[in-house]
Every structure is written in C-alpha cells, then in structure tokens.
Amino acid sequence: MTTALLVVGFVVLLVLGFPVAFALGISGFTTILWVQGMSALPALPAIIYESLNSFTLIAIPLFILMGNILVEAKVSRDVYQVIRDWLGGLPGGIAVSTVFFSAGFSAISGSSVATVSTIGSVALPEMLKSGYQRRFSLGIVAAGGTIGILIPPSLFMILYGSLTDVSVGKLFIAGIVPGLLMSGLFLAYAMVYCRLNDNRGEQRLPWRQRWQSLGRGFWGLLLPPIILGGIYTGAFTPTEAAAVGVAYSLFVGFAIKRMPLSTLRTILLATIKTTAMVFFIIIGAKLFGHVVTLLQVPQQIIGTLGNMGLSPLSFIIVIGIIFLFMGDFLEVVSITLITLPIIYPILIAMNIDPIWFAVIMCICMEFALITPPVGLNLFVIQGLVPDAKTGEIVLGTLPFMALMLVTLILVVAFPSLSTWLPQFMQ
C-alpha cells in the first residue's frame, strides 16, 4: 500500500508538470511523513547532506566547466575542422567527420547534450548546404550525440560510481571499446548510405593544408589523451582528472585562444545552472531512494525474482526493457538515480558484474536521449533547426537506434567487450 502511494504520488506530480527533481523529493518526503510521522523530520537534513557529500561528485561540475570553457573558446570548431580536412574525401565526408567528431568531442565534454549542441551548430548547416538528405542529417547529429555518455569522461558513469562505490576510473575505461564499436557501426552505415545516395565526399586537400589544420586543432586533440592516459595509468583519479582538464582548458582558452576575461562570467553561470539542475535531481532521488530502502523494496523484488526463477541474463533483459520504456518519459540522470539504488543490491545478489551492467545500462540510457517525448537531444536539434518536427528527427534516428541495439546485444552476449580493458588498470 505504501509503495503504491509512493509511485502514484511521483507519477501524478510528473503528470501535473512538476520538474523531476521536485516530483521525486515531494513524493519521497510525503511518504516518509506517512510512514514515520513528524519524528522523521530531524533526519531529513542529514539525508540531503549525505546525498551530495561525495568526493566523486566533485567531478561533475568540473567536467561541465571544462566542456563550457572549450566550447566558448571554439576549440570544438578547430577539432571538427581537423577531422573534416583529413576525412572529408571519404564517401559522405561531412557525415563521417560528424561521427568522428561525436566520439572525439565526447572525450572532451562528458555530456551528450553538450556534444549534440556543438556538433549540430557546426556540422548541421554544412550537411544541409552540401545536399545531404535532411532527415539523415538530423538523425546522425542527434544519434551521434548519444555517444557522449558512453565514451569517457561520462557524467553517467560518475553518477553510477558515486551510487555504487564502483571505481569510476574502471567505469570510464569500460566504455571505451563499446563506444568505439558503436562509433564504427555509425561510420559504416554513414559511408554506405552516402555512397548509395551519391554523397561521395569533398575534394581531398593537399597534405600541407591538412598538417596546418592539425596544428590549429592540436590543443583540443591533446586533451583526451591527457585525461584518459592519466586515469588509465593511475597518475590521477577521475576527480583529479577533471581538475587537470579544467586547468588545461583555462590555459588553452585564455593563453592560447586569447579569450577575453569577461567570458569567464558567462562560462561560470552556465556551469552553475547545469550543476544545480543535476544536484537538485540527486537530492530528490536520494529522498525517494531513502523511502524505497525503508520499505525494503529491493528485498521484495529479489524475493519475487527468486520465486520466478529468473536467470541473471533474463533479469538483465527485463531491466533493459524497463529502461527503454522509462526513457520515453524521463531523462538519464532521473532514471539512474531512481532505479540504481533498487537494482544494485539485486545485481550483487545475482553475481552480475557491476561494471558490465554499467555499460549495458549506459547504452539503454542512450535511447532515452533520442526517444520522445522527453529526449533531450531532440530538443537541442529543434533549437538548432526550428522548423524541424520531432517526428522527422525521430525517423532520422531510427537506423542509428537499430545500430545502438546491435551494440547492446553484442555487449550483453560478449561481456569481455566492457570488462577486458578495465582489468589492466593500475
């Protein structure tokens, strides 16, 4: 009865238009009072404090700040131009460059929304001007942005690590091979599609111009090896890597790119807004999760699964379907914070590798970014191309959703794709 009250209250608040953070917090707070009465009030400040009292979470605002600095300094445009100058001669050169840039910029920003916004502002006008089919152009940019939460640094992986105490460094490294696999499938499809539709690429540039372009984009291309190399070798933790990334981006932005100091205010305000949104959701989800734990929901689910005789693989398939359904209505941070405190004890009880599951969950979350009605990447594309309809963008993403599903199936079938590389970390 009480569990039903919690879920119904949350759903009703969402339907009424409450932001996810407040729907989670209010439903959780109300249920706590229902169960424990006014005696529960003194514990609430401690619950809220503990939800943010994590060294791992410091990486979130730092990575957001790093991405904002690099976008403001137009480092992203330099990197895109390097990729286009070197790969533009391939079939579908701009489309191929867009996928490569999606993977590369993901390793700079750690955010899918930042990735698709940057790609869209740079690549979409070029693709539409060069005669690429409009639906294909919208779809490849929207879907390409989803790679941003799989290839490290990933804000999703930071949240997963903070909620489960799994090494964030190992989670980062676990996403590399699946991320490259998905990028490779996107590239193969883009090249075949463009060849069939007579988008045969641009004229190849002389080697001298390519090397000059590489020189201009050198500083942006150097950042991913610094961050990932430092984490992989054990030189610094993911949180320390975020701090190193901020210091490096400040150097590139203000010393190399000569940004005016006045832009720092805009950068900091954008970082504060994004960080506040994420942290409010974390607080609301922590209240919600506290009630879930209080009502022993994970134990009830484990008992039910035991009675049903579900195998670990069957459990993963069922949970994956639930994630895909929730992705139609909620965004990544909310889904993660609502479900993971319930699911993680079950994973441990069923001896499922939490690193493997993190990659599976991450790919499922990618679908949430491009499925209506709340797919954030769809909103970003509509902001860049105001006359684009949601249905048109979704139809453009369908082939890429199929490739994402192929990646998901391969990761489930071959766990070593996500678990092999982390075992070599120091």
PyMOL commands that set and color helices and strands:
alter all, ss='L'
color gray80, all
select helices_A, chain A and resi 2-15+20-52+56-72+75-87+93-109+112-129+134-149+155-164+168-174+176-196+207-216+218-233+238-256+263-294+297-308+312-326+332-349+354-368+376-384+390-413+416-419+421-424
alter helices_A, ss='H'
color red, helices_A
deselect
rebuild
show_as cartoon
